[in-house]
Amino acid sequence: MDNVKLRKAALSNGEEIAYREREGGEHPLLLVHGNMTSSVHWDLVLENLAAEYKVYAIDLRGFGESSYHHPITEIKDFSDDVKLFVDALGLNCFAMAGWSLGGTVCQQFCADYPDYCTKLFLLASGSSRGYAYYPLGVDGPDLDNRIETLAEMFEDEKRKTVQTAYDTHNYDFLRQMWNMAIYTQRQPEEKRYRKYLKDMTTQRNLAECYQALNIFNISHQHNGLTAGNGLIDRIDIPVMIVWGEHDLVVTKQMTEELREDYGEKAEYRELKGCGHSPLVDDLDQLLAVMEEFFTSEKTSKGAL
């Protein structure tokens, strides 16, 4: 990707955010990655999205090439970093696309700073009511024993197993995990997959991210752990909710929560033949939906 440059921006809070910037294009679009990934995992979109878009893909704090000087405690910490980042670059009136964890970050950002984003694309996003975390039981997740605190999260055996794979660069384990849960329909070509696996091990905030998702709730509903703060009401822009019909990570129920909470503000599209990574499963289908949404005339702020 000769037209994609890796750059870094120093934030006023002492963090340094790495980002990939695609040269050219006139319509700004900010991509926010999911858990266990970074901007590296947006490469297929960066390579193939229509040239009219000016694309930025960030590494959230504690991922990829970004710093992690101050631990995050909630999704809002990521949102505040994004605010400082776009201010540092002088960006405004841009669209956002958030994948998985990135979808919750984008939702928080659009609620916290409603004058920046013009359109919000939620790809296999965590619910507006968060992503509940349960330890493993005998036959799967122990739904009667939800993790409640960060201290408990650090002691959770499921999290420890993934962290150990990170620490030991156990790419075979990570590959098996992703093939079972994420790349269930199709795997990336080998060179790209090796790059993704190496990138996964750069994450330095696994427990913190799990817990931040666990307590996230901008809805009007109680999610079983935290009461909703109702900040979703501040998101008054076109929203597209996109979910793969075979997604094993973000459930249909979570997606239905998003649809219920956003109501008429959101469109919904189900991607056929896709799991949690439509970027790999069916890139053409994903790009068609993205480009259709971003170029449609339905917008409250006139951009894109």
C-alpha positions in Angstrom: 0.0 0.0 0.0 2.3 2.7 -1.2 -0.4 5.4 -0.9 -1.0 4.5 2.8 1.4 6.1 5.3 1.9 5.2 9.0 2.1 8.4 11.0 1.9 9.4 14.7 0.1 12.2 16.5 1.1 13.5 20.0 -1.9 14.1 22.2 -2.2 16.7 24.9 -2.9 13.9 27.5 0.6 12.5 27.0 -0.4 9.6 24.7 0.8 9.1 21.1 -1.7 7.8 18.6 -0.5 5.9 15.5 -2.6 6.0 12.4 -2.6 5.0 8.8 -3.5 7.8 6.3 -4.4 7.0 2.8 -3.4 9.7 0.4 -5.9 11.4 -1.9 -9.6 11.6 -1.6 -11.9 14.4 -0.5 -14.5 12.8 1.8 -12.9 12.2 5.3 -13.6 8.8 6.9 -12.2 7.6 10.2 -11.9 3.9 10.8 -11.8 2.5 14.4 -10.7 -1.1 14.8 -11.9 -3.9 17.2 -10.4 -5.7 20.1 -7.3 -7.9 19.4 -6.6 -5.8 16.3 -5.4 -2.4 15.2 -5.4 -0.3 12.0 -3.4 -3.2 10.4 -6.7 -5.1 10.2 -8.3 -2.4 8.1 -5.8 -3.0 5.3 -8.3 -4.5 2.8 -10.6 -1.5 3.2 -7.7 0.9 2.9 -6.6 -0.9 -0.3 -10.0 -1.2 -1.9 -12.4 1.5 -0.7 -13.4 4.0 -3.5 -10.7 6.6 -4.1 -13.0 9.5 -3.3 -12.6 8.9 0.4 -9.8 10.4 2.5 -9.2 7.6 5.0 -7.7 7.6 8.4 -7.4 4.4 10.4 -6.2 4.8 14.0 -4.6 2.5 16.6 -6.4 3.0 19.8 -4.4 3.6 23.0 -2.7 0.3 23.9 -3.0 -1.2 20.5 -0.6 -1.4 17.5 1.9 1.4 17.4 0.1 3.7 19.8 1.3 4.3 23.3 -0.2 3.1 26.5 1.1 5.4 29.3 -2.2 5.6 31.1 -4.5 2.6 31.5 -8.0 3.0 30.2 -10.9 2.2 32.6 -13.9 2.9 30.3 -14.8 3.3 26.6 -14.9 7.0 27.2 -11.1 7.1 27.6 -10.8 5.9 23.9 -13.5 8.4 22.9 -11.6 11.2 24.5 -8.4 10.1 22.7 -10.2 10.2 19.4 -11.3 13.8 20.2 -7.8 14.9 20.9 -6.6 13.0 17.8 -9.0 14.7 15.4 -8.3 18.1 16.9 -4.6 17.5 16.5 -5.1 16.8 12.8 -7.7 19.5 12.4 -10.4 17.1 11.3 -14.1 17.8 11.5 -17.3 16.9 9.6 -16.1 13.3 8.9 -17.8 9.9 8.8 -16.9 7.1 11.1 -16.8 3.3 10.8 -16.3 1.2 13.9 -15.8 -2.5 13.9 -16.7 -4.5 17.0 -15.0 -2.7 20.0 -14.5 0.2 17.6 -18.2 0.4 17.2 -18.7 1.1 20.9 -15.9 3.7 20.7 -17.6 5.4 17.8 -20.9 5.4 19.6 -19.3 7.0 22.7 -17.5 9.6 20.6 -20.6 10.6 18.7 -22.5 11.0 22.0 -19.7 12.9 23.7 -18.8 15.1 20.8 -21.9 15.4 18.6 -20.6 18.2 16.3 -17.9 16.1 14.6 -19.3 13.0 13.0 -21.7 13.2 10.0 -22.5 9.5 9.6 -21.9 6.4 11.8 -21.3 3.0 10.3 -21.4 0.2 13.0 -19.8 -3.0 11.7 -20.4 -6.0 13.9 -20.5 -3.6 16.7 -20.8 -4.1 20.4 -24.3 -3.2 21.7 -25.3 0.2 22.9 -25.8 -1.8 26.2 -22.3 -3.1 26.2 -20.8 -6.6 25.8 -21.3 -8.8 28.9 -18.3 -10.8 30.0 -18.8 -14.3 31.6 -16.1 -16.7 32.7 -16.0 -20.1 31.2 -18.1 -22.8 33.0 -18.2 -26.6 32.4 -20.3 -26.3 29.2 -19.5 -22.8 28.0 -20.0 -19.3 29.4 -21.2 -19.3 33.0 -24.2 -17.0 32.6 -24.9 -16.9 36.3 -21.5 -15.5 37.2 -20.9 -12.3 35.2 -17.6 -10.6 35.8 -18.2 -7.4 37.7 -14.9 -5.7 38.4 -11.5 -5.2 36.7 -9.8 -7.1 39.5 -12.0 -10.1 38.7 -11.2 -9.7 35.0 -7.5 -9.9 35.7 -8.1 -13.2 37.5 -10.3 -14.7 34.8 -8.8 -17.8 33.3 -10.2 -17.2 29.8 -8.5 -13.8 29.7 -5.3 -15.2 31.1 -5.2 -17.8 28.4 -5.3 -15.2 25.6 -2.9 -13.0 27.5 -0.4 -15.8 27.7 -0.7 -16.4 24.0 0.1 -12.7 23.5 3.1 -12.8 25.9 4.6 -16.0 24.3 3.7 -15.1 20.7 1.7 -18.3 20.4 0.5 -17.6 16.9 -0.8 -21.2 16.5 -3.2 -20.7 19.5 -4.4 -17.3 18.2 -4.9 -18.7 14.7 -7.0 -21.6 16.1 -9.0 -19.1 18.2 -9.8 -16.8 15.3 -10.6 -19.7 13.0 -13.1 -21.0 15.5 -14.7 -17.7 16.4 -14.0 -15.1 13.7 -12.7 -16.5 10.5 -15.4 -19.2 10.4 -16.4 -18.6 6.8 -13.0 -17.8 5.2 -9.5 -17.2 6.3 -7.1 -14.4 5.1 -4.4 -15.4 2.6 -1.4 -16.6 4.5 1.0 -13.6 4.3 -1.8 -11.3 5.5 -2.9 -13.7 8.2 0.6 -13.8 9.6 0.7 -10.0 9.7 -2.6 -10.0 11.6 -1.4 -12.6 14.1 1.7 -10.6 14.9 -0.3 -7.4 15.3 -2.6 -9.1 17.8 0.2 -9.5 20.3 0.8 -5.7 20.4 -2.3 -5.2 22.5 -1.4 -4.1 26.1 -4.9 -3.6 27.5 -6.8 -6.9 27.1 -8.4 -7.0 30.6 -9.2 -3.3 30.5 -11.0 -3.6 27.2 -13.0 -6.6 28.3 -14.1 -4.7 31.4 -14.8 -1.4 29.5 -17.1 -3.3 27.2 -18.7 -5.1 30.1 -19.7 -1.8 31.8 -20.5 0.2 28.7 -24.1 1.4 28.4 -25.3 4.5 26.6 -28.9 3.1 26.3 -31.9 3.7 28.6 -31.9 0.1 29.7 -30.1 -1.6 32.6 -27.7 -4.2 31.1 -27.6 -6.4 34.2 -24.4 -4.7 35.6 -24.7 -1.0 34.9 -27.7 1.4 34.4 -27.9 3.1 31.0 -26.9 6.8 30.9 -29.1 7.6 28.0 -26.3 9.3 26.0 -27.6 7.6 22.9 -30.1 10.4 22.6 -27.3 12.7 21.7 -26.5 10.7 18.5 -28.6 12.5 16.0 -27.0 11.5 12.7 -27.6 8.8 10.2 -26.5 5.4 11.5 -26.0 2.1 9.7 -26.0 -1.1 11.7 -24.3 -4.0 9.8 -24.1 -7.5 11.0 -23.0 -10.8 9.5 -25.5 -13.5 9.6 -23.0 -16.1 10.9 -21.3 -13.8 13.5 -20.3 -15.8 16.6 -18.8 -12.9 18.5 -21.5 -10.2 18.4 -24.8 -12.0 18.8 -28.0 -11.4 17.0 -29.4 -10.3 20.4 -26.8 -7.6 20.8 -27.6 -6.4 17.3 -31.3 -6.3 18.0 -30.5 -4.2 21.1 -28.7 -1.7 18.8 -31.7 -1.6 16.5 -34.1 -1.1 19.3 -32.1 1.6 21.0 -31.4 3.6 17.8 -34.9 3.1 16.3 -35.7 5.1 13.2 -32.3 6.8 13.3 -30.6 3.7 12.1 -30.7 1.6 8.9 -29.9 -2.1 9.2 -28.2 -4.4 6.8 -27.5 -8.1 7.3 -24.5 -9.4 5.4 -25.1 -12.8 3.9 -22.4 -15.5 4.2 -20.4 -13.4 6.7 -19.2 -13.9 10.2 -17.6 -11.4 12.5 -15.1 -10.3 9.9 -16.9 -9.3 6.7 -13.6 -7.6 5.7 -12.3 -11.1 5.0 -15.5 -13.0 4.4 -16.9 -10.9 1.6 -15.1 -7.6 1.1 -17.0 -6.7 -2.0 -20.4 -7.0 -0.2 -19.0 -4.9 2.7 -17.6 -2.2 0.5 -20.8 -1.9 -1.5 -22.8 -1.4 1.7 -20.3 1.1 3.1 -20.1 3.2 -0.1 -23.9 3.2 -0.6 -24.4 4.5 3.0 -21.6 7.1 2.9 -22.7 8.5 -0.5 -26.5 8.6 0.2 -28.1 12.0 0.5 -29.6 11.1 3.9 -27.4 13.2 6.3 -28.2 15.8 8.9 -24.9 17.7 8.4 -24.4 17.8 4.7 -21.0 16.0 4.5 -20.4 12.9 2.4 
